[in-house]
Amino acid sequence: MIVRHLTDIRKSDQNVRSDGWASARMLLKDDGMGFSFHITTLFAGSEIKMHYQNHLESVFVLKGTGTIEDLGTGKTHRLEPGVMYALNDHDRHIVRPETDILTACVFNPPVTGKEVHDASGAYPADPAREPAPAD
């Protein structure tokens, strides 16, 4: 059993900060769960362009408001508490928080813990991961 407290993670090196966000990495690849779990804050007024080419992500909004724009379709969706979005097709997107947005996120494959977005908006692929046949 794995039991962790958010306040402890936020004080550790598993709390990763970058431009426009901070992510408390609650579960990581080395935990062996097959996914990683993060509590992430997206900061008000930022514009965060992402494109997870190597990961799938599901996000549940706990607090705050803003929008997410699907760059493939041009469609914009409202983010508010109770909304979930899943980047099931490695969707290129921009999140625009109006207020700080608190989220719970799941990544597959799991991240190792230190990832930040590269120039394309992606987290790098895990070099130790064998590509799945569909990759």
N, C-alpha and C positions, 0 to 999 in steps of 0.2 A: 504494500500500500504506500502511496506517495501522498503526503500531506504537506502543504506549504501555505504560508500566509502572505498575502499581497504586500503588506508593509515591509516584510523581510526582503522580498524580491526587489522592491523599489529601492532598498538600501544597498543592493548588491550589484555585481557586474552583470547580472541578468536583466537589469533595467537599462535598455539601450535607447539613447536619444539621438535624433537626427533632425534635419530641417523640417519643422512643422509637426513633429510627433515625438512621443515617448512610448516605449513598449516594454511592459513588465512581462518577461518570458517565463511563464509559470511552468510549462512543460517543454522539453527540448528533445532533440533526436536521441541523445544518450539516455533518456528516460525509458526508451524502448516501447513507447505506446503506438508508434506508427503515424503520429501526427504531433504537431506542437500547438500549444494553447497559450494565448497572449491576452493581457489586458492592456489595451492601447488607448492613449489619449491623442486626439488630433486637435491641434491648437487653433483657436479662433483666428480668422483672418489669413490663414495660410492657404496655399493652393498646392496640392500634393498630386503630382502626376506619377502614375504607377502602371506597370505592365509586368505582371508576374509570369514570365515566360517559362519558369522552371517549377512553379508551384500553383496549386489551386488553393483558394482562400474562401472562407465563409466568415461573415462579419455580422454581429448582432449589436445594434445600437442600444446602449443602456441609458445614456444621458446626452443632452445637447441636440443641436440642430444644424443642418447644412444641406448640401446637395452632393450627388455623385453623378458625373457625366460619363456615359458610355461613349468613348471616342470612336468606336466602330459603327454605331448607329446614330450618334449625335443626340440621343435621348438623355434627358436629365431627370433624375429621380430625387424626391425629397427624402432626407434622412432625419429621423426623429426617434425617440424612444419606442421600442417595439418593432422597428424595421430591421429585417435581415436582408443582406444581399450576398450572393455567392458568385465568385468569379470562376465559373465552371468551364469557361472556354479561353482561359488566359487573357481575359478582356483588358484592353487598354482603357484606362479611366483616369479621371481627375476628381478628387474629393476637395470640396470647398466648405470648410467648417465656418458657420456663422458665429457659433459659440464653441467653447471647448466641447468636443464630442468624446464621450467615454464608450469604448467598445470592448466586446469579447470576440476574439478571433481564433480561428483554427486554420492551420496550414498543413497541406499534404503535398509532397513529403514534408516531414518535420524539418524545421530549421535547426541549425547547430547552436545559435544563440547570439552571434556577433553581427549578423547580416544587417546591412543598410542598403538602400536602393542604389543601384549603379546609374550610369548616365541614361540608360534606356528605361529606368523606373523599375527594374527587376531586382530580386535577390539573386545572387549567383547560384548556379547549380552546385550541389554537394558533390565534390569530386569522388567521394567514396561510394556514391549511389550508382548502382547498376541501372542503366535505363530500362524502363519497362518496354515490352514489345511494341506498345502503341506510341511510345515517345518519338 
